[in-house]
Amino acid sequence: MTCFMCKGAVNDGFSTFTADINGCIIIIKNVPSQVCGQCSEVSYCDEVARRLVQIVHNATDSANAEISVINYSEKAA
């Protein structure tokens, strides 16, 4: 697979996803992703992207803090 930004080689790896939803910062660690070795652009497969949306939605519904740090592997199961 090649990067859609720079056409560099893309490798499977893990990244950190961050979202700012209505003033609540949500950080999701250890997200399976495809990372460009040249420009570091991160992309997600459809299944992971759908799961990220669910995790963020659930976190905003139950968040009592301004910052939430979530481990993807614990919430994706």
N, C-alpha and C positions, 0 to 999 in steps of 0.2 A: 504494500500500500504506500502511496506517496501523499505528502502533505498538500492540502488544497491551497495553502498560503504560499509556500516557497518551493514545492515539489521535492522537498527533502524526504529521506527515508523515515517512515513512521514505525515505531516499535511499541509493543504492548508494555504497559507499566502501570504505575499508580500515581495519582495526583490528589490534590486537595481542591475541593469545590467550595466556593464562597458565594453566598447570596445575602443581599440586604433587602429585607422585606419589611416594609412599614417601620423602619428603625430598628428591627431585630436583625443582628448579624448572625448568620447560620454558617458554620464551618463544618464541612463533611470531609473527613480524612480517609485516606487509603481507598480512593475510588478507582476501580479498574478503568483504564483509559488507554488511548493511543496517543503517544507523545512523539513529536517530531524531534529527531536528533539534531537537526540543523537550526531551527528557529524556536523550538520548545513549545510550539502550538499544541494545545491539548484538545482532543475530541473524544466523544463517547459513543458507544454503540447504542442502538435504539432502546434496548432493554435497560441498560444502565441509565440512560437519560430519563426514561419513564420512572424508574425507581427513585432517581434524584428528585423528581417533581413530587412524588409521594412523600419522601422523607422530609422535604422542605415544607410541604403542606401540613404534615403532621406536627412538625416542630413549631410552626407558627401558631397552630391551634392550641398547643400545650405549653408554649414558652411563657415562663414567668420571669425571664431574664432578658437583658439586652443582647447577650451573646450566648449562643449555644454551640458546643463542639460535639460532633457526633462521629462515631466510627462507622463507616459504611458497612463493613462486614457484620457488625452487630445488628444493624437495622435492616439489611437486605435479606436476612434469613427468613 
